[in-house]
Amino acid sequence: MKFILLAALLALLWLWRGSRHGVHGAASRHGPDGAASRHRAPAPPRLQMMVRCADCGVHLPRSDALPGPGGRLYCCAEHRQRGER
Ligand SMILES: [Zn+2]
């Protein structure tokens, strides 16, 4: 009987310490991670302007678009040539 009580006490102690460690670890992990992710997030490149190909109508980033005649934008050289005709 004594042994069972001792085992139960040890188990409780182990669980209590384990849960305390878990809470503590999560709390200390939260702070630096949140600040780091806020610093890491490259917001401006993600908000790149999207333009539409004047030939096929596909949307693509402004930096990937090919400028054509009359200020129109195309997704590829083939479509630009088609638009010039
Ligand atoms: Zn196109």
PDB file of the backbone (N, CA, C, O) and the ligand in Angstrom, with CONECT records:
HET     ZN  A 101       1
ATOM      1  N   MET A   1       0.841  -1.209   0.000  1.00  0.00           N
ATOM      2  CA  MET A   1       0.000   0.000   0.000  1.00  0.00           C
ATOM      3  C   MET A   1       0.872   1.253   0.000  1.00  0.00           C
ATOM      4  O   MET A   1       0.609   2.221  -0.714  1.00  0.00           O
ATOM      5  N   LYS A   2       1.895   1.202   0.808  1.00  0.00           N
ATOM      6  CA  LYS A   2       2.807   2.339   0.925  1.00  0.00           C
ATOM      7  C   LYS A   2       3.477   2.631  -0.417  1.00  0.00           C
ATOM      8  O   LYS A   2       3.667   3.780  -0.815  1.00  0.00           O
ATOM      9  N   PHE A   3       3.826   1.531  -1.097  1.00  0.00           N
ATOM     10  CA  PHE A   3       4.528   1.653  -2.381  1.00  0.00           C
ATOM     11  C   PHE A   3       3.638   2.318  -3.428  1.00  0.00           C
ATOM     12  O   PHE A   3       4.096   3.151  -4.210  1.00  0.00           O
ATOM     13  N   ILE A   4       2.333   1.929  -3.432  1.00  0.00           N
ATOM     14  CA  ILE A   4       1.389   2.499  -4.396  1.00  0.00           C
ATOM     15  C   ILE A   4       1.233   4.005  -4.161  1.00  0.00           C
ATOM     16  O   ILE A   4       1.218   4.792  -5.108  1.00  0.00           O
ATOM     17  N   LEU A   5       1.118   4.390  -2.897  1.00  0.00           N
ATOM     18  CA  LEU A   5       0.975   5.809  -2.554  1.00  0.00           C
ATOM     19  C   LEU A   5       2.208   6.594  -3.002  1.00  0.00           C
ATOM     20  O   LEU A   5       2.100   7.705  -3.522  1.00  0.00           O
ATOM     21  N   LEU A   6       3.349   6.009  -2.795  1.00  0.00           N
ATOM     22  CA  LEU A   6       4.608   6.665  -3.170  1.00  0.00           C
ATOM     23  C   LEU A   6       4.689   6.824  -4.682  1.00  0.00           C
ATOM     24  O   LEU A   6       5.116   7.855  -5.203  1.00  0.00           O
ATOM     25  N   ALA A   7       4.252   5.738  -5.385  1.00  0.00           N
ATOM     26  CA  ALA A   7       4.282   5.781  -6.844  1.00  0.00           C
ATOM     27  C   ALA A   7       3.326   6.846  -7.368  1.00  0.00           C
ATOM     28  O   ALA A   7       3.648   7.580  -8.303  1.00  0.00           O
ATOM     29  N   ALA A   8       2.135   6.923  -6.749  1.00  0.00           N
ATOM     30  CA  ALA A   8       1.141   7.911  -7.167  1.00  0.00           C
ATOM     31  C   ALA A   8       1.665   9.322  -6.913  1.00  0.00           C
ATOM     32  O   ALA A   8       1.485  10.220  -7.737  1.00  0.00           O
ATOM     33  N   LEU A   9       2.305   9.504  -5.779  1.00  0.00           N
ATOM     34  CA  LEU A   9       2.854  10.806  -5.431  1.00  0.00           C
ATOM     35  C   LEU A   9       3.932  11.221  -6.434  1.00  0.00           C
ATOM     36  O   LEU A   9       3.990  12.371  -6.871  1.00  0.00           O
ATOM     37  N   LEU A  10       4.779  10.259  -6.782  1.00  0.00           N
ATOM     38  CA  LEU A  10       5.851  10.535  -7.745  1.00  0.00           C
ATOM     39  C   LEU A  10       5.277  10.871  -9.120  1.00  0.00           C
ATOM     40  O   LEU A  10       5.766  11.758  -9.819  1.00  0.00           O
ATOM     41  N   ALA A  11       4.209  10.126  -9.493  1.00  0.00           N
ATOM     42  CA  ALA A  11       3.566  10.360 -10.785  1.00  0.00           C
ATOM     43  C   ALA A  11       2.957  11.760 -10.836  1.00  0.00           C
ATOM     44  O   ALA A  11       3.084  12.475 -11.830  1.00  0.00           O
ATOM     45  N   LEU A  12       2.286  12.138  -9.728  1.00  0.00           N
ATOM     46  CA  LEU A  12       1.673  13.466  -9.650  1.00  0.00           C
ATOM     47  C   LEU A  12       2.738  14.563  -9.745  1.00  0.00           C
ATOM     48  O   LEU A  12       2.588  15.560 -10.452  1.00  0.00           O
ATOM     49  N   LEU A  13       3.807  14.330  -9.006  1.00  0.00           N
ATOM     50  CA  LEU A  13       4.908  15.300  -8.997  1.00  0.00           C
ATOM     51  C   LEU A  13       5.481  15.446 -10.401  1.00  0.00           C
ATOM     52  O   LEU A  13       5.779  16.552 -10.850  1.00  0.00           O
ATOM     53  N   TRP A  14       5.634  14.307 -11.094  1.00  0.00           N
ATOM     54  CA  TRP A  14       6.211  14.302 -12.453  1.00  0.00           C
ATOM     55  C   TRP A  14       5.282  15.038 -13.436  1.00  0.00           C
ATOM     56  O   TRP A  14       5.724  15.802 -14.294  1.00  0.00           O
ATOM     57  N   LEU A  15       3.965  14.769 -13.270  1.00  0.00           N
ATOM     58  CA  LEU A  15       2.984  15.428 -14.144  1.00  0.00           C
ATOM     59  C   LEU A  15       2.970  16.938 -13.913  1.00  0.00           C
ATOM     60  O   LEU A  15       2.911  17.731 -14.853  1.00  0.00           O
ATOM     61  N   TRP A  16       3.026  17.314 -12.624  1.00  0.00           N
ATOM     62  CA  TRP A  16       2.973  18.729 -12.253  1.00  0.00           C
ATOM     63  C   TRP A  16       4.187  19.471 -12.818  1.00  0.00           C
ATOM     64  O   TRP A  16       4.077  20.578 -13.347  1.00  0.00           O
ATOM     65  N   ARG A  17       5.339  18.827 -12.686  1.00  0.00           N
ATOM     66  CA  ARG A  17       6.568  19.451 -13.199  1.00  0.00           C
ATOM     67  C   ARG A  17       6.526  19.549 -14.720  1.00  0.00           C
ATOM     68  O   ARG A  17       6.960  20.532 -15.320  1.00  0.00           O
ATOM     69  N   GLY A  18       5.970  18.461 -15.333  1.00  0.00           N
ATOM     70  CA  GLY A  18       5.886  18.436 -16.798  1.00  0.00           C
ATOM     71  C   GLY A  18       4.996  19.545 -17.331  1.00  0.00           C
ATOM     72  O   GLY A  18       5.347  20.236 -18.287  1.00  0.00           O
ATOM     73  N   SER A  19       3.822  19.709 -16.689  1.00  0.00           N
ATOM     74  CA  SER A  19       2.889  20.741 -17.146  1.00  0.00           C
ATOM     75  C   SER A  19       3.462  22.136 -16.921  1.00  0.00           C
ATOM     76  O   SER A  19       3.278  23.037 -17.739  1.00  0.00           O
ATOM     77  N   ARG A  20       4.155  22.299 -15.805  1.00  0.00           N
ATOM     78  CA  ARG A  20       4.759  23.607 -15.520  1.00  0.00           C
ATOM     79  C   ARG A  20       5.805  23.956 -16.581  1.00  0.00           C
ATOM     80  O   ARG A  20       5.919  25.095 -17.035  1.00  0.00           O
ATOM     81  N   HIS A  21       6.562  22.919 -16.954  1.00  0.00           N
ATOM     82  CA  HIS A  21       7.601  23.125 -17.979  1.00  0.00           C
ATOM     83  C   HIS A  21       6.975  23.507 -19.312  1.00  0.00           C
ATOM     84  O   HIS A  21       7.465  24.382 -20.025  1.00  0.00           O
ATOM     85  N   GLY A  22       5.859  22.814 -19.632  1.00  0.00           N
ATOM     86  CA  GLY A  22       5.193  23.067 -20.916  1.00  0.00           C
ATOM     87  C   GLY A  22       4.695  24.495 -21.006  1.00  0.00           C
ATOM     88  O   GLY A  22       4.893  25.166 -22.018  1.00  0.00           O
ATOM     89  N   VAL A  23       4.051  24.958 -19.949  1.00  0.00           N
ATOM     90  CA  VAL A  23       3.510  26.323 -19.929  1.00  0.00           C
ATOM     91  C   VAL A  23       4.641  27.329 -20.036  1.00  0.00           C
ATOM     92  O   VAL A  23       4.568  28.307 -20.781  1.00  0.00           O
ATOM     93  N   HIS A  24       5.690  27.060 -19.269  1.00  0.00           N
ATOM     94  CA  HIS A  24       6.812  27.990 -19.256  1.00  0.00           C
ATOM     95  C   HIS A  24       7.473  28.073 -20.629  1.00  0.00           C
ATOM     96  O   HIS A  24       7.808  29.152 -21.118  1.00  0.00           O
ATOM     97  N   GLY A  25       7.653  26.878 -21.245  1.00  0.00           N
ATOM     98  CA  GLY A  25       8.304  26.840 -22.554  1.00  0.00           C
ATOM     99  C   GLY A  25       7.497  27.562 -23.606  1.00  0.00           C
ATOM    100  O   GLY A  25       8.048  28.295 -24.427  1.00  0.00           O
ATOM    101  N   ALA A  26       6.173  27.353 -23.584  1.00  0.00           N
ATOM    102  CA  ALA A  26       5.313  27.995 -24.583  1.00  0.00           C
ATOM    103  C   ALA A  26       5.343  29.509 -24.412  1.00  0.00           C
ATOM    104  O   ALA A  26       5.358  30.254 -25.392  1.00  0.00           O
ATOM    105  N   ALA A  27       5.353  29.960 -23.152  1.00  0.00           N
ATOM    106  CA  ALA A  27       5.329  31.400 -22.894  1.00  0.00           C
ATOM    107  C   ALA A  27       6.611  32.064 -23.380  1.00  0.00           C
ATOM    108  O   ALA A  27       6.577  33.135 -23.985  1.00  0.00           O
ATOM    109  N   SER A  28       7.749  31.410 -23.107  1.00  0.00           N
ATOM    110  CA  SER A  28       9.018  32.005 -23.509  1.00  0.00           C
ATOM    111  C   SER A  28       9.214  31.908 -25.020  1.00  0.00           C
ATOM    112  O   SER A  28       9.952  32.695 -25.613  1.00  0.00           O
ATOM    113  N   ARG A  29       8.529  30.913 -25.647  1.00  0.00           N
ATOM    114  CA  ARG A  29       8.673  30.757 -27.093  1.00  0.00           C
ATOM    115  C   ARG A  29       7.838  31.810 -27.833  1.00  0.00           C
ATOM    116  O   ARG A  29       8.165  32.221 -28.946  1.00  0.00           O
ATOM    117  N   HIS A  30       6.753  32.230 -27.178  1.00  0.00           N
ATOM    118  CA  HIS A  30       5.813  33.134 -27.857  1.00  0.00           C
ATOM    119  C   HIS A  30       6.419  34.506 -28.136  1.00  0.00           C
ATOM    120  O   HIS A  30       6.295  35.034 -29.241  1.00  0.00           O
ATOM    121  N   GLY A  31       7.065  35.071 -27.142  1.00  0.00           N
ATOM    122  CA  GLY A  31       7.573  36.440 -27.258  1.00  0.00           C
ATOM    123  C   GLY A  31       8.520  36.651 -28.426  1.00  0.00           C
ATOM    124  O   GLY A  31       8.190  37.398 -29.348  1.00  0.00           O
ATOM    125  N   PRO A  32       9.687  36.018 -28.418  1.00  0.00           N
ATOM    126  CA  PRO A  32      10.673  36.259 -29.477  1.00  0.00           C
ATOM    127  C   PRO A  32      10.163  35.864 -30.863  1.00  0.00           C
ATOM    128  O   PRO A  32      10.493  36.506 -31.860  1.00  0.00           O
ATOM    129  N   ASP A  33       9.350  34.794 -30.917  1.00  0.00           N
ATOM    130  CA  ASP A  33       8.852  34.323 -32.218  1.00  0.00           C
ATOM    131  C   ASP A  33       7.951  35.372 -32.875  1.00  0.00           C
ATOM    132  O   ASP A  33       8.069  35.655 -34.067  1.00  0.00           O
ATOM    133  N   GLY A  34       7.060  35.933 -32.079  1.00  0.00           N
ATOM    134  CA  GLY A  34       6.145  36.933 -32.630  1.00  0.00           C
ATOM    135  C   GLY A  34       6.897  38.138 -33.169  1.00  0.00           C
ATOM    136  O   GLY A  34       6.578  38.654 -34.240  1.00  0.00           O
ATOM    137  N   ALA A  35       7.900  38.584 -32.418  1.00  0.00           N
ATOM    138  CA  ALA A  35       8.677  39.741 -32.849  1.00  0.00           C
ATOM    139  C   ALA A  35       9.468  39.407 -34.107  1.00  0.00           C
ATOM    140  O   ALA A  35       9.590  40.232 -35.012  1.00  0.00           O
ATOM    141  N   ALA A  36      10.009  38.176 -34.157  1.00  0.00           N
ATOM    142  CA  ALA A  36      10.829  37.773 -35.302  1.00  0.00           C
ATOM    143  C   ALA A  36       9.984  37.688 -36.565  1.00  0.00           C
ATOM    144  O   ALA A  36      10.403  38.142 -37.630  1.00  0.00           O
ATOM    145  N   SER A  37       8.783  37.102 -36.443  1.00  0.00           N
ATOM    146  CA  SER A  37       7.934  36.954 -37.621  1.00  0.00           C
ATOM    147  C   SER A  37       7.469  38.318 -38.124  1.00  0.00           C
ATOM    148  O   SER A  37       7.269  38.513 -39.323  1.00  0.00           O
ATOM    149  N   ARG A  38       7.296  39.267 -37.186  1.00  0.00           N
ATOM    150  CA  ARG A  38       6.884  40.600 -37.592  1.00  0.00           C
ATOM    151  C   ARG A  38       8.017  41.276 -38.378  1.00  0.00           C
ATOM    152  O   ARG A  38       7.782  42.038 -39.316  1.00  0.00           O
ATOM    153  N   HIS A  39       9.261  40.967 -37.959  1.00  0.00           N
ATOM    154  CA  HIS A  39      10.412  41.558 -38.637  1.00  0.00           C
ATOM    155  C   HIS A  39      10.651  40.899 -39.986  1.00  0.00           C
ATOM    156  O   HIS A  39      11.021  41.552 -40.961  1.00  0.00           O
ATOM    157  N   ARG A  40      10.424  39.560 -40.021  1.00  0.00           N
ATOM    158  CA  ARG A  40      10.753  38.771 -41.205  1.00  0.00           C
ATOM    159  C   ARG A  40       9.786  39.040 -42.362  1.00  0.00           C
ATOM    160  O   ARG A  40      10.190  39.025 -43.524  1.00  0.00           O
ATOM    161  N   ALA A  41       8.508  39.285 -42.044  1.00  0.00           N
ATOM    162  CA  ALA A  41       7.481  39.378 -43.083  1.00  0.00           C
ATOM    163  C   ALA A  41       7.795  40.470 -44.095  1.00  0.00           C
ATOM    164  O   ALA A  41       7.746  41.654 -43.759  1.00  0.00           O
ATOM    165  N   PRO A  42       8.113  40.095 -45.318  1.00  0.00           N
ATOM    166  CA  PRO A  42       8.382  41.114 -46.337  1.00  0.00           C
ATOM    167  C   PRO A  42       7.079  41.564 -46.990  1.00  0.00           C
ATOM    168  O   PRO A  42       6.679  41.038 -48.029  1.00  0.00           O
ATOM    169  N   ALA A  43       6.432  42.531 -46.376  1.00  0.00           N
ATOM    170  CA  ALA A  43       5.104  42.958 -46.818  1.00  0.00           C
ATOM    171  C   ALA A  43       5.126  43.647 -48.183  1.00  0.00           C
ATOM    172  O   ALA A  43       4.300  43.298 -49.027  1.00  0.00           O
ATOM    173  N   PRO A  44       6.014  44.597 -48.451  1.00  0.00           N
ATOM    174  CA  PRO A  44       5.961  45.320 -49.728  1.00  0.00           C
ATOM    175  C   PRO A  44       6.030  44.426 -50.966  1.00  0.00           C
ATOM    176  O   PRO A  44       5.226  44.632 -51.875  1.00  0.00           O
ATOM    177  N   PRO A  45       6.938  43.442 -51.065  1.00  0.00           N
ATOM    178  CA  PRO A  45       6.971  42.616 -52.277  1.00  0.00           C
ATOM    179  C   PRO A  45       5.699  41.822 -52.497  1.00  0.00           C
ATOM    180  O   PRO A  45       5.325  41.542 -53.636  1.00  0.00           O
ATOM    181  N   ARG A  46       5.022  41.454 -51.393  1.00  0.00           N
ATOM    182  CA  ARG A  46       3.788  40.676 -51.521  1.00  0.00           C
ATOM    183  C   ARG A  46       2.653  41.544 -52.054  1.00  0.00           C
ATOM    184  O   ARG A  46       1.727  41.042 -52.692  1.00  0.00           O
ATOM    185  N   LEU A  47       2.729  42.832 -51.794  1.00  0.00           N
ATOM    186  CA  LEU A  47       1.671  43.729 -52.241  1.00  0.00           C
ATOM    187  C   LEU A  47       2.010  44.298 -53.621  1.00  0.00           C
ATOM    188  O   LEU A  47       1.656  45.432 -53.940  1.00  0.00           O
ATOM    189  N   GLN A  48       2.699  43.495 -54.429  1.00  0.00           N
ATOM    190  CA  GLN A  48       3.085  43.958 -55.748  1.00  0.00           C
ATOM    191  C   GLN A  48       1.848  44.155 -56.622  1.00  0.00           C
ATOM    192  O   GLN A  48       0.879  43.400 -56.533  1.00  0.00           O
ATOM    193  N   MET A  49       1.899  45.151 -57.439  1.00  0.00           N
ATOM    194  CA  MET A  49       0.762  45.458 -58.293  1.00  0.00           C
ATOM    195  C   MET A  49       0.591  44.377 -59.346  1.00  0.00           C
ATOM    196  O   MET A  49       1.551  43.945 -59.983  1.00  0.00           O
ATOM    197  N   MET A  50      -0.647  43.952 -59.512  1.00  0.00           N
ATOM    198  CA  MET A  50      -0.953  42.949 -60.524  1.00  0.00           C
ATOM    199  C   MET A  50      -1.528  43.644 -61.756  1.00  0.00           C
ATOM    200  O   MET A  50      -2.369  44.538 -61.658  1.00  0.00           O
ATOM    201  N   VAL A  51      -1.051  43.208 -62.903  1.00  0.00           N
ATOM    202  CA  VAL A  51      -1.553  43.800 -64.147  1.00  0.00           C
ATOM    203  C   VAL A  51      -2.146  42.693 -65.021  1.00  0.00           C
ATOM    204  O   VAL A  51      -1.956  41.507 -64.753  1.00  0.00           O
ATOM    205  N   ARG A  52      -2.850  43.089 -66.043  1.00  0.00           N
ATOM    206  CA  ARG A  52      -3.549  42.130 -66.885  1.00  0.00           C
ATOM    207  C   ARG A  52      -2.919  42.145 -68.275  1.00  0.00           C
ATOM    208  O   ARG A  52      -2.650  43.211 -68.827  1.00  0.00           O
ATOM    209  N   CYS A  53      -2.691  40.982 -68.827  1.00  0.00           N
ATOM    210  CA  CYS A  53      -2.164  40.887 -70.184  1.00  0.00           C
ATOM    211  C   CYS A  53      -3.234  41.415 -71.146  1.00  0.00           C
ATOM    212  O   CYS A  53      -4.395  41.013 -71.082  1.00  0.00           O
ATOM    213  N   ALA A  54      -2.820  42.322 -72.036  1.00  0.00           N
ATOM    214  CA  ALA A  54      -3.771  42.935 -72.965  1.00  0.00           C
ATOM    215  C   ALA A  54      -4.259  41.928 -74.007  1.00  0.00           C
ATOM    216  O   ALA A  54      -5.262  42.175 -74.676  1.00  0.00           O
ATOM    217  N   ASP A  55      -3.572  40.810 -74.151  1.00  0.00           N
ATOM    218  CA  ASP A  55      -3.969  39.823 -75.163  1.00  0.00           C
ATOM    219  C   ASP A  55      -4.824  38.707 -74.582  1.00  0.00           C
ATOM    220  O   ASP A  55      -5.942  38.472 -75.040  1.00  0.00           O
ATOM    221  N   CYS A  56      -4.299  38.024 -73.578  1.00  0.00           N
ATOM    222  CA  CYS A  56      -5.023  36.858 -73.050  1.00  0.00           C
ATOM    223  C   CYS A  56      -5.739  37.159 -71.747  1.00  0.00           C
ATOM    224  O   CYS A  56      -6.569  36.366 -71.304  1.00  0.00           O
ATOM    225  N   GLY A  57      -5.432  38.292 -71.123  1.00  0.00           N
ATOM    226  CA  GLY A  57      -6.154  38.688 -69.909  1.00  0.00           C
ATOM    227  C   GLY A  57      -5.649  38.040 -68.638  1.00  0.00           C
ATOM    228  O   GLY A  57      -6.283  38.170 -67.591  1.00  0.00           O
ATOM    229  N   VAL A  58      -4.522  37.345 -68.700  1.00  0.00           N
ATOM    230  CA  VAL A  58      -3.990  36.699 -67.505  1.00  0.00           C
ATOM    231  C   VAL A  58      -3.396  37.768 -66.587  1.00  0.00           C
ATOM    232  O   VAL A  58      -2.837  38.761 -67.052  1.00  0.00           O
ATOM    233  N   HIS A  59      -3.524  37.553 -65.292  1.00  0.00           N
ATOM    234  CA  HIS A  59      -2.972  38.498 -64.316  1.00  0.00           C
ATOM    235  C   HIS A  59      -1.565  38.079 -63.939  1.00  0.00           C
ATOM    236  O   HIS A  59      -1.302  36.900 -63.699  1.00  0.00           O
ATOM    237  N   LEU A  60      -0.664  39.046 -63.886  1.00  0.00           N
ATOM    238  CA  LEU A  60       0.723  38.753 -63.543  1.00  0.00           C
ATOM    239  C   LEU A  60       1.313  39.952 -62.818  1.00  0.00           C
ATOM    240  O   LEU A  60       0.803  41.065 -62.951  1.00  0.00           O
ATOM    241  N   PRO A  61       2.394  39.742 -62.045  1.00  0.00           N
ATOM    242  CA  PRO A  61       3.018  40.873 -61.344  1.00  0.00           C
ATOM    243  C   PRO A  61       3.525  41.912 -62.331  1.00  0.00           C
ATOM    244  O   PRO A  61       3.969  41.587 -63.432  1.00  0.00           O
ATOM    245  N   ARG A  62       3.449  43.152 -61.916  1.00  0.00           N
ATOM    246  CA  ARG A  62       3.857  44.274 -62.780  1.00  0.00           C
ATOM    247  C   ARG A  62       5.300  44.088 -63.270  1.00  0.00           C
ATOM    248  O   ARG A  62       5.615  44.419 -64.412  1.00  0.00           O
ATOM    249  N   SER A  63       6.181  43.554 -62.398  1.00  0.00           N
ATOM    250  CA  SER A  63       7.592  43.403 -62.771  1.00  0.00           C
ATOM    251  C   SER A  63       7.786  42.326 -63.831  1.00  0.00           C
ATOM    252  O   SER A  63       8.793  42.339 -64.539  1.00  0.00           O
ATOM    253  N   ASP A  64       6.842  41.392 -63.954  1.00  0.00           N
ATOM    254  CA  ASP A  64       6.966  40.318 -64.942  1.00  0.00           C
ATOM    255  C   ASP A  64       6.323  40.680 -66.275  1.00  0.00           C
ATOM    256  O   ASP A  64       6.509  39.981 -67.271  1.00  0.00           O
ATOM    257  N   ALA A  65       5.575  41.762 -66.290  1.00  0.00           N
ATOM    258  CA  ALA A  65       4.848  42.126 -67.510  1.00  0.00           C
ATOM    259  C   ALA A  65       5.775  42.777 -68.526  1.00  0.00           C
ATOM    260  O   ALA A  65       6.734  43.458 -68.162  1.00  0.00           O
ATOM    261  N   LEU A  66       5.476  42.560 -69.808  1.00  0.00           N
ATOM    262  CA  LEU A  66       6.251  43.166 -70.889  1.00  0.00           C
ATOM    263  C   LEU A  66       5.470  44.355 -71.438  1.00  0.00           C
ATOM    264  O   LEU A  66       4.319  44.210 -71.853  1.00  0.00           O
ATOM    265  N   PRO A  67       6.099  45.533 -71.441  1.00  0.00           N
ATOM    266  CA  PRO A  67       5.404  46.708 -71.953  1.00  0.00           C
ATOM    267  C   PRO A  67       5.293  46.660 -73.475  1.00  0.00           C
ATOM    268  O   PRO A  67       6.260  46.355 -74.172  1.00  0.00           O
ATOM    269  N   GLY A  68       4.133  46.958 -73.961  1.00  0.00           N
ATOM    270  CA  GLY A  68       3.891  46.960 -75.400  1.00  0.00           C
ATOM    271  C   GLY A  68       3.533  48.344 -75.882  1.00  0.00           C
ATOM    272  O   GLY A  68       3.626  49.310 -75.125  1.00  0.00           O
ATOM    273  N   PRO A  69       3.118  48.455 -77.149  1.00  0.00           N
ATOM    274  CA  PRO A  69       2.741  49.760 -77.694  1.00  0.00           C
ATOM    275  C   PRO A  69       1.498  50.317 -77.014  1.00  0.00           C
ATOM    276  O   PRO A  69       0.583  49.580 -76.646  1.00  0.00           O
ATOM    277  N   GLY A  70       1.488  51.626 -76.860  1.00  0.00           N
ATOM    278  CA  GLY A  70       0.318  52.281 -76.269  1.00  0.00           C
ATOM    279  C   GLY A  70       0.201  52.060 -74.779  1.00  0.00           C
ATOM    280  O   GLY A  70      -0.884  52.204 -74.217  1.00  0.00           O
ATOM    281  N   GLY A  71       1.306  51.710 -74.122  1.00  0.00           N
ATOM    282  CA  GLY A  71       1.278  51.541 -72.667  1.00  0.00           C
ATOM    283  C   GLY A  71       0.604  50.264 -72.228  1.00  0.00           C
ATOM    284  O   GLY A  71       0.345  50.078 -71.039  1.00  0.00           O
ATOM    285  N   ARG A  72       0.311  49.369 -73.176  1.00  0.00           N
ATOM    286  CA  ARG A  72      -0.321  48.104 -72.796  1.00  0.00           C
ATOM    287  C   ARG A  72       0.728  47.135 -72.269  1.00  0.00           C
ATOM    288  O   ARG A  72       1.916  47.258 -72.571  1.00  0.00           O
ATOM    289  N   LEU A  73       0.275  46.179 -71.484  1.00  0.00           N
ATOM    290  CA  LEU A  73       1.186  45.218 -70.867  1.00  0.00           C
ATOM    291  C   LEU A  73       0.806  43.812 -71.301  1.00  0.00           C
ATOM    292  O   LEU A  73      -0.368  43.472 -71.454  1.00  0.00           O
ATOM    293  N   TYR A  74       1.847  43.007 -71.494  1.00  0.00           N
ATOM    294  CA  TYR A  74       1.622  41.640 -71.968  1.00  0.00           C
ATOM    295  C   TYR A  74       2.344  40.651 -71.063  1.00  0.00           C
ATOM    296  O   TYR A  74       3.301  41.009 -70.377  1.00  0.00           O
ATOM    297  N   CYS A  75       1.877  39.406 -71.066  1.00  0.00           N
ATOM    298  CA  CYS A  75       2.440  38.379 -70.198  1.00  0.00           C
ATOM    299  C   CYS A  75       3.678  37.755 -70.821  1.00  0.00           C
ATOM    300  O   CYS A  75       4.527  37.226 -70.104  1.00  0.00           O
ATOM    301  N   CYS A  76       3.798  37.807 -72.153  1.00  0.00           N
ATOM    302  CA  CYS A  76       4.959  37.213 -72.805  1.00  0.00           C
ATOM    303  C   CYS A  76       5.197  37.906 -74.148  1.00  0.00           C
ATOM    304  O   CYS A  76       4.346  38.649 -74.638  1.00  0.00           O
ATOM    305  N   ALA A  77       6.359  37.650 -74.727  1.00  0.00           N
ATOM    306  CA  ALA A  77       6.737  38.311 -75.985  1.00  0.00           C
ATOM    307  C   ALA A  77       5.787  37.917 -77.109  1.00  0.00           C
ATOM    308  O   ALA A  77       5.492  38.721 -77.994  1.00  0.00           O
ATOM    309  N   GLU A  78       5.313  36.678 -77.069  1.00  0.00           N
ATOM    310  CA  GLU A  78       4.401  36.187 -78.115  1.00  0.00           C
ATOM    311  C   GLU A  78       3.122  37.017 -78.141  1.00  0.00           C
ATOM    312  O   GLU A  78       2.650  37.425 -79.202  1.00  0.00           O
ATOM    313  N   HIS A  79       2.584  37.254 -76.980  1.00  0.00           N
ATOM    314  CA  HIS A  79       1.346  38.026 -76.889  1.00  0.00           C
ATOM    315  C   HIS A  79       1.574  39.477 -77.236  1.00  0.00           C
ATOM    316  O   HIS A  79       0.680  40.133 -77.771  1.00  0.00           O
ATOM    317  N   ARG A  80       2.752  39.991 -76.942  1.00  0.00           N
ATOM    318  CA  ARG A  80       3.070  41.371 -77.283  1.00  0.00           C
ATOM    319  C   ARG A  80       3.117  41.517 -78.816  1.00  0.00           C
ATOM    320  O   ARG A  80       2.617  42.490 -79.379  1.00  0.00           O
ATOM    321  N   GLN A  81       3.731  40.524 -79.466  1.00  0.00           N
ATOM    322  CA  GLN A  81       3.810  40.552 -80.923  1.00  0.00           C
ATOM    323  C   GLN A  81       2.406  40.491 -81.529  1.00  0.00           C
ATOM    324  O   GLN A  81       2.093  41.182 -82.498  1.00  0.00           O
ATOM    325  N   ARG A  82       1.589  39.657 -80.934  1.00  0.00           N
ATOM    326  CA  ARG A  82       0.215  39.520 -81.421  1.00  0.00           C
ATOM    327  C   ARG A  82      -0.528  40.848 -81.262  1.00  0.00           C
ATOM    328  O   ARG A  82      -1.341  41.220 -82.107  1.00  0.00           O
ATOM    329  N   GLY A  83      -0.235  41.560 -80.162  1.00  0.00           N
ATOM    330  CA  GLY A  83      -0.921  42.824 -79.918  1.00  0.00           C
ATOM    331  C   GLY A  83      -0.461  43.914 -80.839  1.00  0.00           C
ATOM    332  O   GLY A  83      -1.214  44.841 -81.137  1.00  0.00           O
ATOM    333  N   GLU A  84       0.793  43.816 -81.306  1.00  0.00           N
ATOM    334  CA  GLU A  84       1.340  44.841 -82.187  1.00  0.00           C
ATOM    335  C   GLU A  84       0.728  44.765 -83.575  1.00  0.00           C
ATOM    336  O   GLU A  84       0.635  45.769 -84.281  1.00  0.00           O
ATOM    337  N   ARG A  85       0.316  43.583 -83.953  1.00  0.00           N
ATOM    338  CA  ARG A  85      -0.241  43.421 -85.297  1.00  0.00           C
ATOM    339  C   ARG A  85      -1.577  44.119 -85.504  1.00  0.00           C
ATOM    340  O   ARG A  85      -2.144  44.056 -86.594  1.00  0.00           O
TER     341      ARG A  85
HETATM  342 ZN    ZN A 101      -0.964  36.950 -72.501  1.00  0.00          ZN2+
END
